[in-house]
Every structure is written in structure tokens, then in C-alpha cells.
Amino acid sequence: MKKVILRTGIYCSLALVVFFLITLGIGKKLSFEVQEVIGYVGIILCLIFVYFGIRQYRDKVNGGTLSFGQGIKVGLLIVLLPALLFGIFDVAYSTYINPGFYDEYCTAQLAKLQQSVSAAEYEVKSKQIKAQMELFKNNPLFQFIVMALTVLIVGFIITVISTLILRKNKPNTSFN
């Protein structure tokens, strides 16, 4: 089981790194909204490996059977590695590669907000946005936790779906 989890987690992590590097090159030319959509699509695509890991566990390790609990356990253990990696990459990106990211993002969000609300509402909401950006910008641990949890949540959803698709109970051999 450990071998399947580790191998699949590494594949998933490598796919995440490759996707991150590709989007790093093209992302600057796109709006933050488009970048966010691409980010979630990338996470989902990379986490497709979870399905294959659970299937391999069912077929090669567990004799062709898979309970719901086993599938959830295997899937979540696979997801841990890319979740941790994504958290680390996000902190590294905003700290070393693009230290002005949160300032740029905040400026873009405030400009978008200003166009859509009244001046009084802008004052209140802009303070909230600035506070959130400062929290991310000045607290790498918080940033890491939020980004790792993002992958874990998406990974959990993919794990549940994969487990439901792949679940196979042991054949009933009793003659009642």
C-alpha cells in the first residue's frame, strides 16, 4: 500500500510542479480571475492521479476489492504529498519569485471592487480586502495552510468520487 501511495503521490506532485511552471510562464499575461480558474483546473487535472492510485491499490494490492473506507484512506494519503508541495510552492512563489504578488492582487481586487459598489461600501469592503492580503502577505504559515487545504479539499472530493466509482465488495460466497 505504501508503495502505491508514495508513487502516485509523487506523480501527482510532479504533475503539479510542471503545471505550476507552465502557468508561471503564461500567467502574467492573464487576469487574476483567469489565473484562478486555470489554477483550479490544474489542481483537478493533477489530482486525477488519485483515481489511478486508488484503482491500482484495489487491483494490485487488495485483490480486486475496495471498501469505501479503504478508498478514502488511500486517496487522502495520496493527496497529502501534493497538498504539502502546493503550500510550499505558493509560499516560495509569493516570497521569492514574485514578492509583489499580494500587492498586485490587492490592487486589482480594489480596482474591480471600486467599479461595482458605492463609495461607502467601497470603504468597508476595501478595508476587509486589505486586511486579508496583509494576513497572507505577512504570515507564510497561514498562507501555507490555506493553500495546502485548498488541494486537500479538492483532493477529498476527487477521492470520494473515485472511491464511489471504484468500490468493489468481496463476492458473497456463502450459500444461504
C-alpha positions in Angstrom: 0.0 0.0 0.0 2.8 2.4 0.9 4.4 1.9 -2.5 1.2 2.8 -4.4 0.5 5.8 -2.2 4.1 7.1 -2.5 4.4 6.5 -6.2 1.1 8.1 -7.0 1.7 11.0 -4.7 5.0 11.7 -6.4 3.4 11.5 -9.9 0.6 13.8 -8.8 3.2 16.2 -7.2 5.4 16.2 -10.3 2.3 17.0 -12.5 1.5 19.9 -10.1 5.1 21.2 -10.4 5.0 21.0 -14.2 1.6 22.7 -14.4 2.8 25.4 -11.9 5.9 26.1 -14.1 3.8 26.3 -17.3 1.3 28.6 -15.8 4.1 30.7 -14.3 5.3 31.5 -17.8 1.9 32.4 -19.3 0.1 33.6 -16.1 1.5 37.2 -16.1 -0.4 38.0 -19.3 -3.8 36.9 -17.9 -6.2 38.5 -15.5 -6.2 37.2 -11.9 -9.7 35.7 -12.4 -8.4 33.6 -15.4 -5.3 32.7 -13.4 -7.5 31.4 -10.6 -9.6 29.3 -12.9 -6.5 27.9 -14.5 -5.1 27.1 -11.0 -8.2 25.1 -10.0 -8.3 23.3 -13.3 -4.6 22.4 -12.9 -5.2 21.1 -9.4 -8.1 19.0 -10.6 -6.1 17.6 -13.5 -3.1 16.8 -11.3 -5.3 15.1 -8.8 -6.7 12.8 -11.4 -3.8 10.6 -10.4 -5.7 9.8 -7.2 -8.2 7.8 -9.2 -5.4 5.8 -10.8 -3.7 5.3 -7.4 -6.9 4.0 -5.8 -7.6 1.7 -8.8 -4.1 0.3 -8.6 -4.4 -0.3 -4.9 -7.7 -2.1 -5.5 -6.4 -4.2 -8.4 -2.8 -4.9 -7.5 -2.7 -4.7 -3.7 -6.1 -5.6 -2.4 -7.1 -8.5 -4.6 -9.7 -6.6 -6.7 -11.8 -5.4 -3.8 -12.2 -1.9 -2.3 -14.3 -0.7 0.6 -15.4 2.9 0.9 -13.1 3.3 3.9 -10.1 1.8 2.1 -10.6 4.1 -0.9 -10.9 7.2 1.2 -7.8 6.3 3.2 -5.7 5.6 0.1 -6.9 8.6 -1.7 -6.3 11.0 1.2 -2.8 9.6 1.8 -2.0 10.2 -1.9 -3.3 13.8 -1.7 -1.1 14.7 1.3 2.1 15.0 -0.7 0.8 17.3 -3.5 -1.1 19.4 -0.8 2.1 19.9 1.1 4.1 20.7 -2.0 1.5 23.2 -3.3 1.6 25.0 0.1 5.4 25.2 -0.1 5.4 26.3 -3.7 2.8 29.0 -3.1 4.8 30.5 -0.2 8.0 30.3 -2.2 6.3 32.0 -5.2 5.0 34.9 -3.2 8.2 35.2 -1.1 11.0 34.8 -3.6 9.7 34.5 -7.2 7.1 37.3 -7.1 7.3 39.1 -3.8 4.9 41.8 -5.0 2.1 39.3 -5.9 -0.2 40.2 -3.0 0.2 43.9 -3.6 -0.6 43.4 -7.3 -3.6 41.2 -6.4 -4.9 43.6 -3.8 -4.7 46.5 -6.2 -6.5 44.5 -8.9 -9.3 43.5 -6.5 -9.7 47.0 -5.2 -10.0 48.4 -8.7 -12.6 45.8 -9.5 -14.5 46.5 -6.3 -14.5 50.2 -6.9 -16.3 49.8 -10.2 -19.0 47.7 -8.7 -20.0 49.3 -5.3 -20.9 52.7 -3.8 -18.2 54.8 -2.2 -19.4 54.0 1.3 -19.5 50.3 0.6 -16.1 50.5 -1.0 -14.5 51.9 2.2 -15.8 49.0 4.3 -15.0 46.2 1.8 -11.6 47.7 0.8 -10.5 47.5 4.5 -11.5 43.8 4.6 -9.6 43.0 1.4 -6.5 44.9 2.6 -6.6 43.1 5.9 -6.9 39.7 4.2 -4.0 40.5 1.9 -1.8 41.6 4.8 -2.6 38.4 6.6 -1.5 36.3 3.6 1.5 38.6 2.8 2.9 38.7 6.4 2.1 35.2 7.6 3.6 32.4 5.4 2.3 29.7 7.8 -1.3 30.9 7.3 -0.7 31.1 3.5 0.8 27.6 3.5 -2.2 26.2 5.5 -4.8 27.8 3.2 -3.1 26.7 0.0 -2.5 23.1 1.3 -6.1 22.9 2.5 -7.3 24.0 -1.0 -5.6 21.0 -2.5 -6.8 18.7 0.3 -10.4 19.8 -0.1 -10.3 19.3 -3.9 -8.4 16.0 -3.4 -11.0 14.8 -0.9 -13.8 15.5 -3.4 -11.9 13.6 -6.1 -11.1 10.8 -3.6 -14.8 10.4 -2.7 -15.9 10.3 -6.4 -13.1 7.9 -7.3 -13.9 5.6 -4.4 -17.6 5.5 -5.3 -16.7 4.6 -8.9 -14.0 2.0 -8.0 -15.6 0.4 -4.9 -16.0 -3.3 -5.2 -17.1 -5.5 -2.4 -15.8 -9.1 -1.8 -18.0 -11.6 -3.7 -20.5 -13.3 -1.4 -19.5 -17.0 -1.3 -21.9 -18.2 1.4 -24.8 -20.4 0.4 -27.8 -19.5 2.5 
